[in-house]
Structures are given as structure tokens and as C-alpha cells.
Amino acid sequence: MTTKAANTTENGLCRNCGADIPARARRCDSCSSPRTIFHPELRTLSIAHLDCDAFYASVEKRDDPSLRDKPVIVGGGRRGVVSAACYIARIKGVHSAMPMFKALKLCPDATVIRPDMDKYVRVGRQIRELMREVSPLVEPLSVDEAFLDLSGTERLHRASPAVALIRLTNRIEREIGVTASVGLSYNKFLAKLASDLDKPRGFAIIGEAEALEFLDSQPVSRIWGVGKALRRKLTSDGLHTIGQLRSVDEKRLITRYGSMGNRLARFSRGEDSRKVTPHSLPKNVSNETTFFEDIADPAELSRRLWPLCEKVSGRMKARDLSGRTVTLKLKTSKFQTLTRSQALPDPTQLAETLFRTAEVLVTRAIDGAPKGSAFRLIGVGLSNLSDGQEADPPDLADPDAAHRKRIEQVMDEVRGKLGSDAISKGRGLKPGTRNANS
């Protein structure tokens, strides 16, 4: 990968304004910025992966400028985990999925903020719209990252894909208030690898001429789909790097690792035929919470379940999705994870439908747990996703379904005008409390 002026005789680009940069120049003649990029294939590559930098934490810093130069961790309470950490906190060793108590030991002066998924989804949709103005071929991977295929867009933008991406990231920073990093290559696998090489505010390139040399020293875990179990199996077989994988016959890889062997062989050679698909759907939408104290009471577990259902429902509606399979997750005080799933007759995006189904699954999960178990975490999600237009069709067998759907629509309208706390259902309240809005 080449990004420095000293490493190439090719002209480059200014990452600040997109202007052409003479070979080996250290600054842009147009704006004097030192943020330059050089690469022999800079003007011919068109597959990109754009990933926002520490997205949740960046949104929180945007909304509270007093946090700009402070470490910020987005996540649960002391018994929760880190959802995101800003780069200041990362320098101290904090990372996503780390238990919160460990994160606070490493970075005791951090400001901890509870995740606001509705807000992050809204901001993510704004960024997605800016992406689609650059290319119609945008494939979201999550709320804050996506693949883009800019093939054939040169006439539209009167600029190469690299220049269009520079303009896009600058516009995201200027209009949305968060930063993003770009990986540019000739396929999705390498573009995603490249986007991690130069964070934050990065722009990294992996060209065809250098791909194999770059992959040689990369750990096998960098291949998409290689999780902990497969990584252990590969390393136990003496395959630690992607370069080592390339030395193994593809038939042997398939015999040893099944269908995954074909992917290992292709990716190790820098090959990836997957297209950027605009309408790909996430596998699931879920939310979970870790309790400050373990809970054994089924009624209290159901009360804690309701706001999670509302959050999942809100994200489904914001992304215009529906789901057919409800999954309930419980984790005991001894860290045993229990999951129960139920397929619905029709896709839904309603919190009420999700809750009614998940509440039954809570009972099933408790019945399957060791007697007297208490629980430290509860989660709920929807999978088997489809377009939101398929959600909650009329049900002649359930005449009250239309009424429940209308009630939820009215509540959504009120919250849209007056805020998320403007109206709520009584089941979300603690016993003995009242809310005039319930």
C-alpha cells in the first residue's frame, strides 16, 4: 500500500480539497494542506469501504462540544460492556466489547454515556443519503459503514472515484459533524481491509499490483468470516498468515474447512467476486441490557424487556425493515447464555408484537434454566428480515391487531413531535409509580 509522496512518482490528490498534487509534493498548492495521498492506481480503482470513526462516541462529542478533548465511552453501567470508545480512550487501551469495569480501570476519567441507538440510526441514515448522492450502488454493513461501487461515475462527478470519495468524506465531516475513513481497492474484501489501515480520517489504498505482497503478512483472522473457532483451527494447522493459506491447494482447504475453504483460497489470492448490492439487509436487529443487580423475578424481567422491544421496533421502523423471527436472550448470574426463538406468521416491526412473543419466550427460557437461577442480562431481537412494506398485514384471526397497530402509530407520531419520552405504556414503569402519559 502506498500513501506517501516519497514512495511514488505518480501525481497524487489533496485529501482536503481534492486538487491534483504534483509527484513528491508535501503540501497542496491550492489549500496548503499536508493531507495528501499518492498511489499508482489512485485514479483507476472504484470499490470503496467507508467507515465512520468511533461513530457512537463521535456523535456524542458532536452533540456536546465540551467532550471534544475528553475520553468518551459509550456503553452500559459498571456491569455492562463498551459499545464504542473515542480515540482518546482507545489510547488508554479501551475497546469495543470490553467489560465496563475494565474500561474504567484503564481510563478512570472517561465520560460514560448510555447508547442512544435511535439517534445513531438517524445520523446513519443522513450519512447514507450523502453516499447515495455519490453512487446508487451503496451496500450498508451497519449503521455507520457501507461499501460503495463508483464504477462509471466519472462522467457524473467529472472526477475520478477517489476525488468523489474525498469530497464525500469532507461533506460528511462538514454537514454531519463526524469523521470517516475510506479504503479503496478493486474488490470488497481488500477495500474493507484498507479502511482499517489509516484511521481516523484515513484514506488508504490497496492496488492490484501490491495486493499479494500486502496479504502475505496479514493474520488469517483478517479474512471475513474467520471467527475465533476457525482461527484456532487454522493456527493449530500451522496456518497463521494469509500468505501461508495461499500455499495450500484449494481442494485441500475445502476438504479440511468445508465451504469456507473456497473463500479462504480465493481471498488469499486477493480475489473477491462479490458485487456491491444496494438492497442487502442486516441479519438481525437487537438490543440488550445488563442489570446492575441480578434479577430472578419473571415479572421484573418482563418489565425490563419492554423498553428493549421499543428500541428494536424504533430501529426497524427507522430503517424501514420488518422481521419474522423473534429471539430472546438471557444470561444467568453464572454467565450461562440461554436463547429462545419463535417464528411469526407474518413479519413485524411493532414493539407490541415483539413484546408479546418475547414475553412467552422469557417463560420458556426460565423453565429451561437451573432452578433458582437469577439473570444478569436480557436481550431481544428480530431476524429473518425483509422490507418494511411487508410488516404487520391485516389478520382476520386477530381482530384487535389493527387497533394495536394504530395505537403504536399514534404513539410514534406523538414522540416524533414531542420527544421519545412524551408518551409511554404503563408496563414500562416500576411498580408503584405513575405516569400521566401512560
Secondary structure, DSSP 8 states (H G I E B T S, - for coil): ---SGGG-SS-EEETTT--EE-TT-SS-TTT----EEE-TTTTT--EEEEEETTHHHHHHHHH-GGGTTS-EEEE-STTSBEEEE-HHHHHTT--TT-BHHHHHHH-TT-EEE---HHHHHHHHHHHHHHHHHH-S-EEEEETTEEEEE-TT-HHHHTS-HHHHHHHHHHHIIIIIS--EEEEEESSHHHHHHHHTSS-SS-EEE--TTTHHHHHHTSBGGGSTT--HHHHHHHHHTT--BHHHHHTS-HHHHHHHHTTHHHHHHHHHTT-------TT---SEEEEEEEEEEEE--HHHHHHHHHHHHHHHHHHHHHTTEEEEEEEEEEEETT--EEEEEEEEEEEE--HHHHHHHHHHHHHHHHHHS-TT--EEEEEEEEEEEEEGGGSS---TT-TTHHHHHHHHHHHHHHHHHH-TTS---GGGS-TT---TT-
